[in-house]
């Protein structure tokens, strides 16, 4: 495991030239956060709102998805990252069919992007690409994902290289070139997952 973690960390060994952190604490509650665009891949009625949560990773607010849809997403408007990282703290709260929380990157639109998600019902982490509205599995691994507990999900990407970490432990290393070029970054859920997100951060990789 130590070797895998070292491999993952070297992907951004040159550092990042720009990084941003969003904790939603200054956003109005009951509505989507400012400077974010929310929707769904497929069909459904997702509900993305900023909510007060005394158990927030960084109080007082979180971003909550409490509706339902095939693949709900919410992305940071204006962000364009080709190579870099995305990280978020997430808490899977409930869901009969799924209890998932994920991040998206190289997001072109609601039908074309990469996503990695962790699922508390299945206790696994899965990496996908979505192209033309169809989600394709690249790799999945078993990993403990407790419900009603805050977790940290991070993805680092440069070129075709993708490294995924859950709670500081590397879980997936993969090469794939389906989605190229810069795109938006954001968060993602599945089906009836009710999931809270906090401390969303992303950065652009510095040139080696």
VMD Tcl script that draws the C-alpha trace (Angstrom):
set ca {
  {0.00 0.00 0.00}
  {2.83 2.42 0.76}
  {4.22 1.90 -2.73}
  {0.82 2.65 -4.30}
  {0.40 5.81 -2.25}
  {3.85 7.00 -3.36}
  {2.91 6.38 -6.99}
  {-0.25 8.38 -6.58}
  {1.47 11.32 -4.91}
  {4.15 11.59 -7.62}
  {1.54 12.33 -10.27}
  {1.46 15.94 -9.03}
  {5.06 16.02 -7.83}
  {5.59 19.35 -9.60}
  {2.83 20.86 -7.47}
  {-0.20 22.89 -8.52}
  {-0.20 26.34 -10.08}
  {-3.69 27.21 -8.83}
  {-5.91 25.76 -6.12}
  {-9.33 26.72 -4.76}
  {-11.34 25.56 -1.76}
  {-15.14 25.90 -1.49}
  {-16.85 25.22 1.85}
  {-20.32 26.70 1.07}
  {-20.36 28.58 4.39}
  {-21.12 31.97 2.79}
  {-23.80 30.64 0.45}
  {-27.52 31.13 1.04}
  {-29.23 28.03 2.41}
  {-32.15 26.32 0.69}
  {-30.88 26.99 -2.84}
  {-27.99 25.78 -5.01}
  {-24.62 27.43 -4.30}
  {-23.62 30.53 -6.22}
  {-21.36 29.90 -9.21}
  {-22.41 26.26 -9.54}
  {-24.54 24.54 -12.19}
  {-26.56 21.47 -11.19}
  {-28.41 18.85 -13.18}
  {-28.70 15.15 -13.97}
  {-27.34 12.72 -16.53}
  {-30.35 10.75 -17.72}
  {-33.64 11.53 -16.03}
  {-34.94 12.42 -12.60}
  {-35.42 15.32 -10.23}
  {-32.25 15.96 -8.24}
  {-32.32 18.60 -5.52}
  {-29.02 20.33 -4.85}
  {-29.15 22.86 -2.01}
  {-26.87 24.44 0.55}
  {-28.03 23.41 4.02}
  {-26.98 24.19 7.57}
  {-25.50 21.12 9.24}
  {-24.13 21.19 12.80}
  {-22.14 18.08 11.93}
  {-20.53 19.67 8.87}
  {-16.88 18.95 8.27}
  {-16.38 22.72 8.38}
  {-19.49 24.26 9.94}
  {-22.00 25.66 9.35}
  {-22.99 24.66 5.79}
  {-22.84 21.71 3.42}
  {-23.97 21.07 -0.15}
  {-26.75 18.47 -0.04}
  {-28.30 16.31 -2.74}
  {-31.70 15.17 -1.48}
  {-33.66 14.47 -4.67}
  {-33.37 11.51 -7.01}
  {-32.23 10.88 -10.57}
  {-30.11 8.58 -12.65}
  {-26.85 10.44 -12.05}
  {-27.23 13.86 -10.39}
  {-24.27 16.25 -10.69}
  {-23.30 19.76 -9.63}
  {-20.26 21.51 -11.14}
  {-18.30 24.64 -10.39}
  {-19.11 27.26 -13.02}
  {-16.10 28.65 -14.84}
  {-13.60 26.07 -13.62}
  {-11.51 24.51 -16.38}
  {-8.99 21.84 -15.38}
  {-7.17 19.55 -17.79}
  {-4.55 18.12 -15.41}
  {-4.74 18.50 -11.64}
  {-6.80 17.24 -8.74}
  {-10.29 17.30 -7.25}
  {-11.03 16.52 -3.60}
  {-14.16 16.60 -1.47}
  {-15.39 15.50 1.92}
  {-18.67 13.63 1.63}
  {-21.12 11.90 3.97}
  {-23.53 9.27 2.60}
  {-26.67 9.73 4.68}
  {-29.33 7.44 3.27}
  {-30.75 5.79 0.17}
  {-32.53 2.54 -0.51}
  {-30.95 1.89 -3.92}
  {-27.65 3.73 -3.49}
  {-25.66 5.73 -0.95}
  {-23.04 7.25 -3.21}
  {-20.84 10.30 -3.30}
  {-18.41 11.18 -6.07}
  {-16.42 13.79 -7.95}
  {-16.40 14.65 -11.66}
  {-13.62 16.14 -13.76}
  {-13.00 17.07 -17.40}
  {-16.74 17.72 -17.41}
  {-17.76 19.00 -20.86}
  {-21.51 18.79 -20.29}
  {-24.02 16.56 -18.52}
  {-23.29 13.71 -20.93}
  {-19.48 13.74 -21.13}
  {-17.12 13.55 -18.15}
  {-15.10 11.35 -15.80}
  {-16.49 10.35 -12.41}
  {-15.25 8.36 -9.46}
  {-17.62 7.48 -6.65}
  {-17.68 5.65 -3.33}
  {-20.78 3.75 -2.24}
  {-21.72 2.95 1.36}
  {-24.28 0.30 0.38}
  {-21.78 -1.61 -1.73}
  {-18.57 -0.76 0.16}
  {-16.62 -0.06 -3.00}
  {-15.08 2.67 -5.14}
  {-15.76 2.80 -8.89}
  {-14.16 4.77 -11.72}
  {-16.20 5.58 -14.83}
  {-16.25 7.70 -17.92}
  {-19.52 9.03 -19.29}
  {-19.66 9.65 -23.03}
  {-22.75 10.55 -24.99}
  {-24.79 10.08 -21.83}
  {-23.68 6.45 -21.37}
  {-21.68 5.52 -18.28}
  {-18.88 2.98 -18.74}
  {-17.00 1.25 -15.93}
  {-13.21 1.50 -16.03}
  {-12.37 -0.10 -12.68}
  {-13.89 -0.80 -9.28}
  {-12.39 -2.01 -6.01}
  {-13.79 -3.06 -2.66}
  {-13.23 -0.51 0.09}
  {-14.96 0.24 3.41}
  {-17.36 3.19 3.10}
  {-19.35 3.74 6.30}
  {-22.69 5.55 6.16}
  {-23.25 8.75 8.15}
  {-19.50 9.29 8.41}
  {-17.41 11.93 6.68}
  {-14.98 10.55 4.10}
  {-12.40 12.22 1.85}
  {-12.43 11.33 -1.85}
  {-9.61 12.63 -4.04}
  {-8.65 12.10 -7.67}
  {-5.39 13.22 -9.30}
  {-5.14 13.21 -13.07}
  {-2.50 14.09 -15.64}
  {-2.81 13.06 -19.28}
  {-4.20 9.54 -19.30}
  {-3.09 8.79 -15.73}
  {-5.73 8.67 -13.00}
  {-5.10 8.05 -9.28}
  {-7.90 7.80 -6.73}
  {-7.58 8.03 -2.96}
  {-10.24 7.36 -0.33}
  {-9.56 8.61 3.19}
  {-5.90 9.10 2.32}
  {-5.37 5.59 0.94}
  {-4.74 4.96 -2.75}
  {-7.43 2.65 -4.12}
  {-7.28 2.96 -7.91}
  {-4.50 3.65 -10.40}
  {-5.59 3.57 -14.03}
  {-4.73 4.77 -17.54}
  {-7.51 5.97 -19.84}
  {-7.84 8.47 -22.67}
  {-11.54 8.69 -23.42}
  {-12.10 12.23 -22.10}
  {-9.35 14.70 -22.99}
  {-8.82 18.44 -22.65}
  {-9.90 20.83 -19.93}
  {-13.30 20.63 -18.32}
  {-15.28 21.61 -15.26}
  {-15.05 19.88 -11.88}
  {-17.75 19.06 -9.36}
  {-19.63 16.47 -7.33}
  {-21.95 13.61 -8.21}
  {-24.43 11.13 -6.75}
  {-26.53 8.24 -7.99}
  {-30.21 7.31 -7.85}
  {-31.81 8.07 -4.47}
  {-28.57 8.81 -2.62}
  {-28.93 11.55 -0.02}
  {-25.38 12.81 0.36}
  {-23.72 15.83 1.97}
  {-20.56 17.44 0.58}
  {-18.13 19.89 2.17}
  {-14.65 21.35 1.70}
  {-14.58 20.90 -2.08}
  {-11.16 21.71 -3.52}
  {-9.49 21.53 -6.90}
  {-6.24 22.57 -8.49}
  {-4.44 22.83 -11.82}
  {-1.20 20.87 -12.09}
  {1.96 22.89 -12.56}
  {3.97 22.10 -15.65}
  {6.81 19.67 -14.91}
}
mol new
graphics top color blue
foreach p $ca { graphics top sphere $p radius 0.5 }
foreach p [lrange $ca 0 end-1] q [lrange $ca 1 end] { graphics top cylinder $p $q radius 0.2 }
display resetview
